[in-house]
């Protein structure tokens, strides 16, 4: 790693990869090279995903890398059931385990999932961990469990094997009879339909089952921005594309638990469309990758310009360009695995991200005026 740093000192180039970013950060931290350290922490934050979140969390916890720590915890809370079933989860320390299961933001339908995660962690090394069970149990919210589940836990071999655990459960359940404990965020999840109003810069959430509406506005510190497009990922994360007065485009992420908007950690993208009569902007996710699609309307043609976000380099990369003579005003961009589709009244084009190539598809000739398009599975309506 010192060789890598020495090369950076002389050349100004720093090559970071997932397999060496942690040791590179340690070396930079030792040598107090702030730029290298910041570059490594940003790289780790951008690469938090299912396969890396626990490992990066453990590292960030030891070195107090706040930006990485926050991102890892968000991912673990969001995918708790999936993460808790992994081998990496069992490598957490006692303090790290209790830190995670103490939070309201765990996306679990039932508290039973938290207890099952604790059991997996203890069983991974029963001889070394069983004596920790009494100190872990107070973080399990027993008042959110059914009486049958609580009774089953009292009879669990781990609890019966450790008398201290049995007494802790009795004490905790008795105390909870006269107090209230906050429900986990996943227990009150609602399926919502989202609409956004560009003029008022607000998002409206509709609960289809109850017909109720909730408004979400951008916070006051984002007054210089306005929403141009919005997308919801396959993980049910809401992102909005915002534009600033200088035409810089940036991405904000909605924090469900905190009910607040945060920068998504992506670099800003400049408005790369010039000399257009009209520009339509679309921000979509496809297979975990973000695409920024701009349809440039000129006097003679339409041009579709696409940028793909590379989270490893934190850059927006140019994709193949699509140009056609049709100058219809309406256009709609739809992600439908594994392609992007551009729909117009008399044209349909499909983009293949792997080949970086556009091709024409069968147009909807039976539709006089196309209003919108919606993907469901492998079909588009």
C-alpha positions as CSV (number, residue, x, y, z in Angstrom):
1,X,0.0,0.0,0.0
2,X,2.9,2.4,0.6
3,X,3.9,1.7,-3.0
4,X,0.5,2.7,-4.1
5,X,0.6,5.9,-2.0
6,X,4.1,6.8,-3.2
7,X,2.9,6.4,-6.8
8,X,0.1,8.8,-6.1
9,X,2.5,11.3,-4.5
10,X,4.6,11.4,-7.7
11,X,1.9,11.0,-10.4
12,X,-1.3,12.4,-8.8
13,X,-3.2,9.2,-9.8
14,X,-4.8,7.0,-7.2
15,X,-6.1,3.6,-8.2
16,X,-8.7,2.3,-5.8
17,X,-10.4,-1.1,-5.9
18,X,-12.6,-3.1,-3.5
19,X,-10.0,-5.7,-2.7
20,X,-7.4,-3.1,-1.4
21,X,-9.5,-0.1,-0.4
22,X,-9.5,-1.0,3.3
23,X,-5.7,-1.5,3.6
24,X,-5.2,1.6,1.5
25,X,-7.4,3.6,3.9
26,X,-5.4,2.3,6.9
27,X,-2.1,3.3,5.3
28,X,-3.5,6.8,4.5
29,X,-4.8,7.1,8.0
30,X,-1.4,6.3,9.4
31,X,0.3,8.7,7.2
32,X,-2.4,11.4,7.6
33,X,-3.0,11.7,3.9
34,X,-6.4,13.3,4.0
35,X,-7.1,13.2,0.2
36,X,-6.3,9.5,0.0
37,X,-8.4,8.7,3.1
38,X,-11.4,10.7,1.8
39,X,-11.1,9.1,-1.6
40,X,-11.2,5.6,0.0
41,X,-14.1,6.4,2.3
42,X,-16.1,7.8,-0.6
43,X,-15.3,4.7,-2.7
44,X,-16.4,2.4,0.1
45,X,-19.7,4.4,0.6
46,X,-20.5,4.1,-3.1
47,X,-19.9,0.3,-3.0
48,X,-22.1,-0.6,-0.1
49,X,-24.4,-3.5,-1.2
50,X,-25.6,-6.9,-0.1
51,X,-22.3,-8.6,-0.4
52,X,-20.2,-5.9,1.2
53,X,-22.3,-4.1,3.8
54,X,-21.3,-6.2,6.9
55,X,-17.6,-6.3,6.0
56,X,-17.5,-2.5,5.4
57,X,-19.6,-1.9,8.5
58,X,-17.1,-3.7,10.7
59,X,-14.2,-1.8,9.1
60,X,-16.0,1.6,9.3
61,X,-16.9,0.9,13.0
62,X,-13.2,0.3,13.9
63,X,-11.9,3.3,12.1
64,X,-14.9,5.6,12.7
65,X,-15.5,6.3,9.0
66,X,-18.9,8.0,9.5
67,X,-19.9,8.3,5.9
68,X,-19.4,4.5,5.4
69,X,-20.8,3.6,8.7
70,X,-24.1,5.5,8.0
71,X,-24.4,3.9,4.5
72,X,-23.8,0.4,5.8
73,X,-26.3,0.7,8.6
74,X,-28.9,2.1,6.2
75,X,-28.4,-1.0,4.0
76,X,-28.4,-3.5,6.9
77,X,-31.6,-1.9,8.4
78,X,-33.2,-2.0,4.9
79,X,-32.2,-5.6,4.2
80,X,-32.1,-7.0,7.7
81,X,-33.7,-10.3,7.2
82,X,-31.5,-11.1,4.2
83,X,-28.3,-9.8,5.9
84,X,-29.1,-11.7,9.2
85,X,-29.2,-15.0,7.3
86,X,-25.7,-14.5,5.9
87,X,-22.4,-15.9,7.2
88,X,-21.0,-12.4,7.4
89,X,-23.6,-11.4,10.0
90,X,-22.3,-13.9,12.4
91,X,-18.9,-12.2,12.3
92,X,-20.3,-9.1,14.1
93,X,-19.0,-8.3,17.5
94,X,-21.4,-8.1,20.5
95,X,-21.5,-4.3,20.4
96,X,-22.1,-4.2,16.7
97,X,-25.0,-6.7,17.0
98,X,-26.7,-4.8,19.7
99,X,-26.2,-1.5,17.9
100,X,-28.0,-2.9,14.9
101,X,-31.0,-4.6,16.6
102,X,-31.6,-1.6,18.9
103,X,-32.8,0.6,16.1
104,X,-36.3,1.4,15.0
105,X,-35.3,1.4,11.4
106,X,-35.1,-2.4,11.0
107,X,-37.3,-3.3,8.1
108,X,-38.9,-6.5,9.6
109,X,-42.5,-7.5,9.5
110,X,-42.3,-9.3,12.8
111,X,-40.1,-9.0,15.9
112,X,-39.6,-12.7,15.7
113,X,-37.1,-12.1,12.9
114,X,-34.9,-10.2,15.4
115,X,-34.9,-13.0,17.8
116,X,-34.0,-15.5,15.1
117,X,-31.1,-13.3,14.1
118,X,-29.9,-13.3,17.7
119,X,-30.2,-17.2,17.8
120,X,-28.1,-17.5,14.6
121,X,-25.4,-15.2,16.0
122,X,-25.1,-17.1,19.3
123,X,-25.2,-20.5,17.7
124,X,-22.3,-19.6,15.4
125,X,-20.1,-20.0,18.5
126,X,-22.2,-21.2,21.4
127,X,-19.4,-21.8,23.8
128,X,-18.1,-18.3,23.4
129,X,-21.3,-16.4,23.0
130,X,-24.0,-18.0,25.2
131,X,-23.0,-16.0,28.2
132,X,-23.7,-12.8,26.2
133,X,-27.4,-13.7,25.7
134,X,-28.7,-12.0,28.9
135,X,-27.1,-8.7,27.7
136,X,-28.6,-9.1,24.2
137,X,-32.2,-10.0,25.2
138,X,-33.2,-6.5,26.4
139,X,-32.8,-5.3,22.8
140,X,-35.5,-7.8,21.6
141,X,-38.9,-6.0,21.9
142,X,-40.9,-8.7,23.6
143,X,-44.1,-6.6,23.7
144,X,-44.1,-6.8,19.9
145,X,-44.2,-10.6,20.0
146,X,-47.3,-12.7,20.4
147,X,-47.8,-14.6,23.6
148,X,-47.2,-17.8,21.8
149,X,-43.8,-16.5,20.4
150,X,-42.7,-15.4,23.8
151,X,-43.6,-18.7,25.3
152,X,-41.7,-20.5,22.6
153,X,-38.6,-18.3,23.3
154,X,-38.9,-19.1,27.0
155,X,-38.7,-22.8,26.1
156,X,-35.9,-22.4,23.6
157,X,-32.8,-24.6,24.4
158,X,-30.5,-21.6,24.5
159,X,-32.7,-19.8,27.1
160,X,-33.2,-23.0,29.2
161,X,-29.4,-23.6,29.1
162,X,-28.7,-20.2,30.5
163,X,-30.7,-19.4,33.7
164,X,-29.7,-15.7,33.5
165,X,-31.5,-15.4,30.1
166,X,-34.7,-16.9,31.5
167,X,-34.7,-14.3,34.3
168,X,-34.0,-11.5,31.9
169,X,-37.0,-12.3,29.7
170,X,-39.3,-12.5,32.8
171,X,-38.0,-9.1,34.0
172,X,-38.2,-7.4,30.6
173,X,-41.7,-8.7,29.8
174,X,-42.9,-7.6,33.2
175,X,-41.4,-4.1,32.7
176,X,-43.0,-3.8,29.2
177,X,-46.5,-4.4,30.6
178,X,-46.5,-0.8,31.9
179,X,-44.5,0.8,29.1
180,X,-44.7,1.2,25.3
181,X,-42.0,0.3,22.8
182,X,-41.7,1.8,19.4
183,X,-42.6,-0.5,16.5
184,X,-39.9,-1.3,13.9
185,X,-40.3,0.6,10.6
186,X,-41.0,-2.5,8.6
187,X,-44.0,-3.3,10.7
188,X,-46.0,-0.3,9.4
189,X,-44.9,-0.4,5.8
190,X,-47.6,0.8,3.4
191,X,-47.7,0.3,-0.4
192,X,-48.0,3.8,-1.9
193,X,-48.6,5.3,-5.3
194,X,-46.3,8.3,-5.9
195,X,-47.0,11.4,-7.9
196,X,-44.9,14.5,-8.1
197,X,-45.8,18.1,-8.9
198,X,-42.9,20.0,-10.6
199,X,-44.6,23.4,-10.1
200,X,-45.1,23.0,-6.3
201,X,-41.9,21.0,-5.9
202,X,-43.7,18.3,-3.8
203,X,-44.4,14.6,-3.9
204,X,-47.8,13.2,-3.1
205,X,-48.1,9.7,-1.7
206,X,-51.4,7.9,-2.0
207,X,-52.4,4.9,0.0
208,X,-54.6,3.0,-2.5
209,X,-56.3,0.9,0.2
210,X,-57.5,3.8,2.2
211,X,-57.6,6.6,-0.4
212,X,-55.5,8.8,1.8
213,X,-52.8,11.3,0.6
214,X,-49.6,12.4,2.2
215,X,-47.5,15.3,1.0
216,X,-43.7,15.3,1.1
217,X,-41.9,18.5,0.3
218,X,-38.2,19.2,-0.3
219,X,-36.7,20.7,2.9
220,X,-36.0,24.4,3.1
221,X,-32.2,24.0,2.6
222,X,-33.0,22.8,-1.0
223,X,-34.9,25.9,-2.0
224,X,-32.5,26.5,-4.8
225,X,-33.4,23.1,-6.4
226,X,-36.5,21.9,-8.2
227,X,-37.6,18.4,-9.0
228,X,-37.3,17.4,-12.7
229,X,-38.0,13.6,-12.3
230,X,-38.4,10.8,-9.8
231,X,-37.8,7.1,-9.6
232,X,-38.4,4.3,-7.2
233,X,-35.9,1.4,-7.2
234,X,-36.6,-2.3,-6.9
235,X,-35.6,-1.9,-3.3
236,X,-38.4,0.7,-2.8
237,X,-36.0,3.6,-2.4
238,X,-37.2,6.9,-3.6
239,X,-34.8,9.1,-5.6
240,X,-35.5,12.5,-7.2
241,X,-33.5,14.2,-9.9
242,X,-33.2,17.9,-9.0
243,X,-31.9,20.8,-11.1
244,X,-30.1,23.9,-9.7
245,X,-30.0,27.4,-11.1
246,X,-26.7,26.7,-12.9
247,X,-28.3,23.7,-14.6
248,X,-26.4,21.2,-12.5
249,X,-28.4,18.0,-12.0
250,X,-28.1,16.2,-8.6
251,X,-29.8,13.2,-7.0
252,X,-31.5,13.2,-3.6
253,X,-32.6,10.1,-1.7
254,X,-35.6,9.9,0.7
255,X,-34.9,8.5,4.1
256,X,-38.1,6.7,5.1
257,X,-37.2,6.3,8.8
258,X,-36.0,9.9,9.3
259,X,-38.6,11.4,7.0
260,X,-36.0,13.5,5.4
261,X,-34.1,14.0,2.1
262,X,-30.4,13.4,1.8
263,X,-27.8,13.6,-1.0
264,X,-27.6,10.2,-2.6
265,X,-23.8,10.4,-2.7
266,X,-23.7,10.7,-6.5
267,X,-21.7,13.3,-8.3
268,X,-23.7,16.0,-10.0
269,X,-24.3,15.7,-13.7
270,X,-24.2,18.8,-15.9
271,X,-27.1,19.5,-18.2
272,X,-25.5,18.1,-21.3
273,X,-28.2,19.2,-23.7
274,X,-27.8,22.4,-25.6
275,X,-29.5,24.3,-28.4
276,X,-32.9,22.5,-28.0
277,X,-36.4,23.8,-28.5
278,X,-37.5,21.5,-25.6
279,X,-35.9,19.0,-23.3
280,X,-37.5,16.1,-21.5
281,X,-35.6,14.5,-18.6
282,X,-36.0,11.0,-17.3
283,X,-34.2,9.4,-14.4
284,X,-34.6,5.6,-14.2
285,X,-33.1,2.5,-12.5
286,X,-32.4,-0.7,-14.3
287,X,-30.7,-3.7,-12.6
288,X,-29.3,-1.5,-9.9
289,X,-27.8,1.0,-12.4
290,X,-29.1,4.6,-12.8
291,X,-29.7,6.1,-16.2
292,X,-30.2,9.8,-17.0
293,X,-32.1,10.1,-20.3
294,X,-32.7,13.4,-22.0
295,X,-34.8,13.7,-25.1
296,X,-33.7,16.8,-27.1
297,X,-36.4,18.2,-29.4
298,X,-35.0,20.3,-32.3
299,X,-36.7,21.8,-35.3
300,X,-36.0,18.7,-37.5
301,X,-35.5,15.7,-35.2
302,X,-35.5,14.2,-31.8
303,X,-32.2,13.1,-30.1
304,X,-32.1,10.8,-27.1
305,X,-29.0,11.4,-25.0
306,X,-28.2,8.9,-22.2
307,X,-25.8,8.9,-19.3
308,X,-25.2,5.8,-17.1
309,X,-23.9,6.2,-13.5
310,X,-20.8,4.3,-12.6
311,X,-20.8,3.9,-8.8
312,X,-17.2,2.6,-8.8
313,X,-15.8,5.8,-10.3
314,X,-18.7,8.1,-9.3
315,X,-19.0,9.3,-12.9
316,X,-21.8,9.7,-15.4
317,X,-20.7,7.9,-18.6
318,X,-22.0,8.6,-22.1
319,X,-24.1,5.9,-23.8
320,X,-25.0,5.4,-27.4
321,X,-27.0,8.2,-28.9
322,X,-30.4,7.7,-30.6
323,X,-31.7,10.1,-33.3
324,X,-34.8,10.0,-35.4
325,X,-36.7,12.4,-37.6
326,X,-40.0,12.2,-35.8
327,X,-40.5,15.4,-33.9
328,X,-43.6,14.4,-31.8
329,X,-43.8,16.2,-28.5
330,X,-44.7,13.3,-26.3
331,X,-42.1,10.8,-25.3
332,X,-41.9,8.3,-22.4
333,X,-38.9,6.3,-21.1
334,X,-39.6,2.9,-19.4
335,X,-37.2,0.5,-17.8
336,X,-38.2,-3.1,-18.4
337,X,-35.7,-5.8,-17.6
338,X,-33.1,-6.0,-19.1
339,X,-33.7,-3.0,-21.4
340,X,-34.7,0.7,-21.6
341,X,-37.6,1.6,-23.9
342,X,-38.5,4.9,-25.5
343,X,-42.2,5.1,-26.4
344,X,-43.7,7.7,-28.8
345,X,-47.0,7.7,-30.7
346,X,-45.5,6.1,-33.8
347,X,-42.1,4.8,-32.6
348,X,-40.7,2.4,-30.1
349,X,-36.9,2.1,-29.5
350,X,-35.1,-0.3,-27.2
351,X,-31.7,0.2,-25.6
352,X,-29.5,-2.7,-24.6
353,X,-27.1,-1.6,-21.8
354,X,-24.8,-4.6,-22.3
355,X,-24.2,-3.9,-26.0
356,X,-24.7,-0.1,-25.7
357,X,-27.0,-0.3,-28.7
358,X,-30.4,1.1,-29.7
359,X,-32.8,-0.9,-32.0
360,X,-36.3,-0.1,-33.3
361,X,-39.2,-2.2,-32.1
362,X,-42.8,-2.7,-33.1
363,X,-44.7,0.6,-32.6
364,X,-48.2,0.7,-31.0
365,X,-50.0,1.5,-34.3
366,X,-53.5,0.8,-32.8
367,X,-53.1,3.6,-30.2
368,X,-54.1,7.0,-31.6
369,X,-52.5,9.0,-28.8
370,X,-50.0,7.6,-26.4
371,X,-50.4,9.0,-22.9
372,X,-48.1,6.9,-20.7
373,X,-46.5,3.5,-20.4
374,X,-46.1,1.3,-17.3
375,X,-43.9,-1.9,-16.9
376,X,-45.1,-4.9,-15.0
377,X,-42.8,-7.8,-14.9
378,X,-41.7,-8.5,-18.5
379,X,-44.7,-6.7,-20.1
380,X,-45.3,-3.0,-20.8
381,X,-48.8,-1.6,-20.8
